[in-house]
């Protein structure tokens, strides 16, 4: 089922972990579109051997042709994506960009939606501030070329369903993807902050991901009293665990993650950033998105 990802990015207020599922093919108020490349309407390029469009019917292929001849090169050159490829320009992102547009067309997005979604991924004005791993828990190889940042809330049901998807993606990437976890307990979830503290305390003993996975598994049982049982289950030193749960350093870690999230516009959980850009699609499309990143 296709999510209306654009309303998440452009119009989503702080509604916790809820996601919009309403489709809207019109343009969005306040959203900017990509200006056509110079000469885009003249002599459109209709075929790019580097891009497989066999899944598109003739109508969809017509939309793809229009879009790749209109949208600008992701490297900032004043030429269309299609011309960038046809002229074998140095920008290595043009072919993946054209394939990305083909996927969006195949998924049924409208022209206006494609313009906005393309801008989110490739527009210079939407690049977020550089996110940093710092002392955040990391899953995968530190040297992986693709970095996924996840701002998550342990009481959020959407975060629970996303967690195994991210874990599998990292494990099957052969060292090409790493996941950085950011604490983002929402005020609407009264048990989330204590759960965050429990994972930070577990991290002090090298068992963040064990606690992370267990808390999502036991999401309906996040009462404070149960956290001690979970700590015992994964073999933590209980005296140290309890002390770390209550430490000022733990509180500061949560506040630091929240502040970083606020700075880059996090307005819901889970909020995912791939190589510093907001990911606005459902988790089941993340694999294709990451493959496109690796293709660049």
C-alpha positions in Angstrom: 0.0 0.0 0.0 1.4 3.4 -1.0 1.8 5.9 1.8 1.3 9.6 1.2 4.8 10.3 2.2 4.8 14.0 1.2 2.3 15.0 3.9 4.6 13.5 6.5 7.5 15.7 5.3 5.7 18.9 4.4 2.6 19.1 6.7 3.1 16.7 9.6 2.8 18.4 13.0 4.1 16.6 16.1 1.5 13.9 16.3 3.8 11.2 17.8 4.3 8.0 15.9 1.2 8.2 13.7 1.6 8.1 9.9 -0.7 9.5 7.2 -2.1 7.1 4.7 -4.2 9.4 2.6 -3.3 9.7 -1.1 -3.4 13.2 -2.6 -2.3 13.7 -6.1 -2.3 17.5 -6.0 0.6 19.8 -5.3 1.2 20.8 -1.7 0.9 24.3 -0.3 4.2 25.9 0.3 6.2 23.2 -1.5 8.5 24.2 -4.2 9.0 22.4 -7.5 12.0 21.9 -9.6 12.3 24.4 -12.4 12.6 22.8 -15.8 16.1 22.5 -17.1 17.1 24.9 -19.9 15.8 23.5 -23.2 13.9 20.7 -21.3 10.9 21.1 -23.5 12.9 21.0 -26.7 14.1 17.7 -28.2 13.3 15.5 -25.1 15.5 12.5 -24.7 13.3 9.4 -24.8 15.6 6.6 -24.2 18.4 6.0 -21.7 19.9 2.5 -22.0 21.3 2.7 -18.4 17.7 2.8 -17.0 15.4 -0.1 -17.2 11.8 1.1 -17.8 10.4 -2.2 -18.9 8.0 -2.3 -16.0 6.3 0.9 -17.2 3.4 0.8 -19.6 3.4 3.4 -22.4 1.5 6.0 -20.3 3.8 5.7 -17.3 6.9 5.7 -19.6 5.6 9.0 -21.0 5.5 10.5 -17.5 9.0 9.2 -16.9 10.3 10.8 -20.1 8.7 14.1 -19.1 10.2 14.0 -15.6 13.8 13.1 -16.5 13.8 15.8 -19.1 12.5 18.3 -16.6 14.2 17.5 -13.3 17.7 19.0 -12.8 20.8 17.0 -12.4 21.3 16.1 -8.7 24.9 17.5 -8.9 23.6 21.1 -9.3 24.4 21.4 -13.0 21.8 23.4 -15.1 21.0 20.4 -17.2 18.2 17.8 -17.0 18.8 14.4 -15.5 18.3 12.9 -19.0 20.8 15.2 -20.7 23.3 14.6 -17.9 23.2 10.9 -18.7 23.0 11.2 -22.5 26.0 13.5 -22.5 28.0 11.3 -20.1 28.6 14.1 -17.7 30.7 13.5 -14.6 27.8 13.5 -12.2 27.5 9.9 -11.0 24.2 10.5 -9.4 22.2 11.1 -12.6 21.7 7.4 -13.5 20.5 6.5 -10.0 18.3 9.6 -10.0 16.7 8.5 -13.3 16.1 5.0 -11.9 14.6 6.6 -8.8 12.2 8.6 -10.9 11.2 5.4 -12.8 10.5 3.7 -9.5 8.3 6.6 -8.3 6.4 6.5 -11.6 5.9 2.8 -11.3 4.6 3.3 -7.7 1.9 5.6 -9.0 3.1 9.0 -7.8 1.8 12.0 -9.7 4.0 14.5 -11.5 3.7 17.0 -8.7 4.5 14.4 -6.1 7.5 13.3 -8.0 8.8 16.9 -8.2 8.4 17.3 -4.4 9.9 13.8 -3.6 12.8 14.4 -5.9 13.5 17.7 -4.2 13.5 16.0 -0.8 16.2 13.6 -1.9 18.3 15.6 -4.4 17.4 19.3 -3.9 20.2 21.5 -2.4 17.7 23.3 -0.2 16.6 20.2 1.6 19.9 18.8 2.8 19.7 18.6 6.6 22.4 19.6 9.0 25.1 17.0 9.3 24.0 14.4 11.8 26.6 12.9 14.0 26.9 9.4 15.6 29.0 10.7 18.5 28.4 8.3 21.4 25.1 6.9 19.9 24.7 3.1 19.6 25.8 1.8 16.2 24.7 -1.4 14.4 26.8 -2.5 11.5 30.3 -1.6 10.2 31.5 1.9 11.2 33.1 2.1 7.7 29.8 1.4 5.9 29.2 4.0 3.1 25.5 4.3 3.9 24.5 5.6 7.3 20.9 5.4 8.5 19.9 7.5 11.5 16.8 6.5 13.3 15.0 8.7 15.9 12.9 6.3 17.8 10.5 5.9 20.7 10.2 2.6 22.5 6.5 3.0 23.1 5.7 3.8 19.5 4.1 0.9 17.6 5.5 2.1 14.3 9.0 2.0 15.7 8.4 -1.6 16.9 7.5 -2.7 13.3 10.4 -0.7 11.8 13.1 -2.1 14.1 13.3 -5.6 12.6 13.3 -4.1 9.1 16.3 -2.0 9.9 18.1 -4.8 11.7 17.7 -7.1 8.7 18.8 -4.4 6.2 22.0 -3.9 8.1 22.7 -7.6 8.5 22.1 -8.3 4.8 24.1 -5.4 3.5 27.5 -7.1 3.7 29.0 -4.2 5.7 27.6 -1.5 3.4 25.0 -0.1 5.8 25.2 1.0 9.4 22.4 2.1 11.7 22.8 4.9 14.3 20.1 4.9 17.0 18.8 8.2 18.5 16.6 8.4 21.5 13.4 10.3 20.9 10.8 9.5 23.6 7.6 11.5 23.0 5.7 13.3 25.7 2.5 11.4 24.7 4.2 8.1 25.6 4.6 8.1 29.4 6.7 4.9 29.5 9.1 5.8 26.6 11.5 7.9 28.6 12.2 5.2 31.2 12.6 2.7 28.5 15.2 5.0 26.9 17.0 5.2 30.2 17.1 1.4 30.4 18.7 1.1 27.0 21.3 3.7 27.8 22.1 2.0 31.1 22.4 -1.3 29.2 24.7 0.4 26.7 27.1 1.2 29.5 27.5 -2.6 29.8 27.8 -3.2 26.1 24.3 -4.6 25.7 22.3 -1.8 24.1 21.0 -3.8 21.2 20.0 -6.7 23.4 17.9 -4.3 25.5 16.6 -2.5 22.5 15.3 -5.7 20.9 13.8 -7.0 24.1 11.9 -3.7 24.9 10.3 -3.7 21.5 9.4 -7.4 21.9 7.8 -6.5 25.3 6.4 -3.1 24.2 3.1 -3.7 25.9 4.9 -4.4 29.2 7.2 -1.4 29.7 6.3 -0.8 33.3 9.2 0.4 35.3 9.1 -2.7 37.5 9.6 -4.9 34.5 12.7 -3.1 33.3 14.7 -4.7 36.1 13.5 -8.1 35.0 14.6 -7.4 31.4 18.0 -6.2 32.7 18.5 -9.5 34.6 17.4 -11.5 31.5 20.2 -10.0 29.4 22.7 -10.5 32.2 23.4 -7.0 33.4 25.0 -6.0 36.7 21.9 -4.8 38.5 23.5 -2.4 40.9 25.3 -0.6 38.1 22.2 -0.8 35.9 20.0 0.9 38.5 22.6 3.6 39.2 23.0 4.3 35.4 19.3 4.5 35.0 19.1 7.4 37.5 22.3 9.2 36.5 22.3 12.8 35.2 24.5 11.6 32.4 21.7 9.4 31.1 19.3 12.3 31.2 21.8 14.4 29.3 22.1 11.7 26.6 18.4 11.7 26.0 18.2 15.5 25.9 21.1 15.7 23.5 19.4 13.3 21.1 16.1 15.2 21.4 17.9 18.5 20.7 19.6 17.0 17.6 16.2 15.8 16.4 14.6 19.2 17.0 17.4 20.8 15.1 16.8 18.7 11.9 13.0 18.9 12.1 12.1 15.5 13.5 8.3 15.6 14.0 7.4 12.0 14.4 8.7 8.6 15.2 10.3 6.7 13.7 12.1 9.4 11.8 14.8 8.1 9.5 17.6 9.9 7.7 19.7 8.1 5.0 23.0 9.8 4.4 21.7 13.0 6.1 18.5 13.3 4.1 15.0 12.6 5.4 13.6 9.3 4.4 9.8 9.8 3.8 8.6 6.4 2.6 7.4 3.2 4.4 10.1 0.8 5.8 9.4 -1.8 3.1 10.8 0.6 0.5 14.0 1.3 2.4 16.0 -1.5 0.8 15.4 -0.1 -2.7 16.3 3.4 -1.5 19.5 2.2 0.0 20.5 0.3 -3.1 20.1 3.5 -5.0 22.4 5.2 -2.6 25.0 2.5 -3.1 24.6 2.9 -6.8 25.9 6.5 -6.8 
